[in-house]
Amino acid sequence: MHYEEKKKHIDPEQPLVSVITPLYNAEKFISQTIESVLAQTYQNWEHIIVDDCSTDQSVQWVKNYAEKDPRIRWVISEENKGAAVCRNEATQLAKGRFIAFLDSDDLWLPKKLETQINFMIKQNCGVSFTSYIHINEEGKSLNKRIKALKEVPFQKQHRNNYIGNLTGIYDVEKVGKIIAPNIRKRQDWAVWLEAIRKSGKPALGIQEDLAQYRVREGSISSNKWKLIQFNFRFYRDYLGYSWFKSVRCLLGFFWEYFVNRPKQIERL
């Protein structure tokens, strides 16, 4: 890696973007993730990486990059607390006007930040997201695209999570900093639902592939049926609905998931 040759000019007039990455035992992928941030055509960013007590060489990889670029900041948790807590710690440290999320095994395409930040400023929107494609553990395309809707109002996001976390960005000036609930799954759903609520406007989608989501073998998210209980807990525990209302919302979720969401999936 010829790092110095890859560094680009930073325009101080551009708003700062805080990129947040929770990290746990991702030594196989974290360098690729960081490289995808370094490769952005939009260079006024800070990358905050919070390690959740990794037992592999993940932190050493991060240190190597941080030594060469002060925009990369890293924190090590004192105990394993989960991705939601790591994201929250990074959010509290964030200095940027815009906050974006990128997990330690996912990737961004080079024009992701430039395209999205310019779009948000032009459209005066508080929340945006983009289309993205699925890749496998080796980084090869799975020939599957999740196409972003043109807009997602609060009620539609309430029925299903339509924002891929690795593509979402929110404007702190418009919605403040959003703290995720400490739940095992669906923290990102909660964050984007709250961001849309606070913005008072629908989230706006960019129908361009600007990120790559890595599907890993054996992950919770790879088995959609296992997520049913987490969806129910989202309504019951996070939103505080009654058991009956939670079941009713879950039925609405199923309708969105099996009837409407497949319309967003394209085979390449």
N, C-alpha and C positions, 0 to 999 in steps of 0.2 A: 504494500500500500504506500504510494507516494503521496503522503497526506498534504504536504505543503503545496504541491502542484494542484490539489483539488480544492483548496480554499478559494472562496469567491469574495467579491467586494460586498461589504455590509453597508447598506444605505441607512444612516441614522434617522432619516425621515420616515422610514417604514415603521409601523407599529410593531412592538415586540410580541412574539408568539412564544408562549410557554408550552413546551412539549413534555407530556407526562408519561413516564414508563415505569410500571411496577415490574420488579425483577425477581424471579426465583428459579434457580437451576436451569438457566437458559444459555449455557456456554456455547451450545451448538448454533444458536441463532442470534445472540445479542449483537455481535459485530456487524452482521448484515443489517440489523435494525438501525443501529447507529449510523452506518454508512448511508442508509437511505435518507437519513436526516441531513447528514453532511452534504449529500448530493443535491439538496434542494436549491432551486434557482432563487428562491426567497431566502435570504441568509440572516435576517435579523430575528434570531430565535435563541432561546435557552432550552437545553434538554435536561430535565430533572429526572434522574433515575433513582428510585428507592428500592434497595435490595431487602428482601424479606427473609434474611438469614439463609442465603444460598449455601449449599455444601459443596458446590463444584467450583470451577474457575471463573464463574460469571463476573464477579467483582473485579478480578484482575484484568479482564478484558476492558471493563468500563474505566478502570484506573488508567490503563494505557492510553485510551482516547482522551480522557480528561486532562492528562498531563500535556497533551498537544493542543487542546482547545478549551479555553476557559468558559466557553458557552455550555460545556457539558458539566453538570453538577451531579454529584452522587451522595446518597445518604444510606447508611446501613441501619436497619431496625435492630433494636435490642432483643426482640423476640419475634417469632413468626406470628403474624397477625392477619395475613390474607391480603389479597389484591386491593380490596376496597380501602383498607386503612392506609396502604401505601399510596394509593392515588390521592387520598385526602391529605396526607402529609405533604405530598408534592404540591397539591393545590394551594395549601397554606403558604408554601414557600414561593410560589409563582409570582413573578414580577410583571408578567406580560399583560397587555390589554386583551389578548386572545388566548384561550386555553384549548389545547388539542391533546388527544390521547393516542398513544401508540404502544401496544403491548410488545413484550420483549421477543416475540417470534413473528411479528407482522412487519410489513414493509410499506413504504410510501413510494410513489412514482415521483420523479424529480420536480414536476411542476405543481405538485399537490398544494403546497402552501401559497405559492404565487397566485394560482388560479382561484383558490378559495377565499383568500383574504381580499383580493381585488373585487371579487364577486360580492362579498359581504359589505364592503364599504360602499360599493356602487348601489347595492340594493337596500342599504340601510337596515340590514336584518341582524337579529341577535343570535340566531342559531342556523348553522348550515351543515350539510353533509353531502356525500358524493356516492357514485356507483363504485363498486369494487369487484375484484375477481377472487376466486378461491385457488390456492396453490397447495401442494402437498408438502411433506416434511423436507423434500429435496428441492423445493422451490419451483417445481414444474406445475404448469397450469392444469387445473382439473376441468378446464373447459366449462366453467360455470361462472356466470356474472350475476351479481345482485344489483339490479338497476334501481337507482334512486328515484323516488317519486318527486314530482315537481314541487310539492309542498306537503307538509304533515302538520295539520292543526292539532291542538291539544287532545280533542276527543279521539282522533284516530290513533295518536300515540298511546292514549290510555288503553286502547283495545289490543295493541301489539307494539312491539319495539321495532320501529321502521328505520332507525338510525344505526348504521354500523359504527360501533364505538371507535374504530380505527379511522373513520372518515369524519367524525363530528368535530365541529369547532364552535365554541360560544364566545360572545363578546362580553367581557367582564364589566365594561362600562354600561351595558344594557341590562344584564341579568345578575351581576354580582358573582361571587365565587360560589359554586354549587358543591356542597359536601355530600358525598354518597353515603347511603345508609350501610351499616356494617352487616350485610347479609351475604350469604355464600355466593349466590348467583343473582343476576338481574340488577346489580348495582348500576350498570350502565343505563338500563331502562329507566330507573328512578332518576338518574342525573338528567337525562334528556327530557323526560316528562316535566321535571321541575324547571329546567331551562326554558322550555317552550312556554310554560305557565308564566314565568317571570317576564319573559320577553313581551307577552301580550299579543304575539303574532305567530303564525305558523312557521315551523322550520322550513327553510328553502333547500331544495335538492339540486345538485349539479349532476346531470346525467352523463358524466364522463368517468371512465375508470381511472381513479387516482390513487388506489391503494390495493394491496394484496393481503388477503386474510389466509393465514396458514392453518390448514385443518390437520390437527395432530391426532394420531392414533390413541384411542382410549380416553380422550378428554371428555369431560362432562358435556360440553357443548356439542360433541359429535354425535351424541345419542339424544335425539329430540324427545323421545318418550320419557326419558329420565327427568326432563325439565318440567314436566307437568306439575310436579309437587312444588317446584320453585315458583312457577307462575301463580299457583294458588296462594303461596305464602306471600307473594308480592302484594296481592290484593288484601289478604287477611292481616298480615303483620305490618307491612310497610304503610299501606294506605289506611289500615285500621277498619276495614269493612267488616260487616257481620258475616257469619258463615254463609248465609243464604245469598247475600249480595256478592260475596266472593265467588260462589259457584256460578251465579248468573254472569259475572264478568268473565269467568273462565270459559263459559260457553261462547261468549262473544269473541274471546281470544281464539278459540278453535275455528270459528267462522272466518276470522281474518287470516289465520295461519293456513288453513286448508283450502279456502276459496279465493281470497284476494291476494295473499302474498305470492302464490305460485305465478301470478301474472308478472311479478318483478324478476323472476328467475329466467335467465336466457342461457341456452347452451351454445357455446362458441364453436 
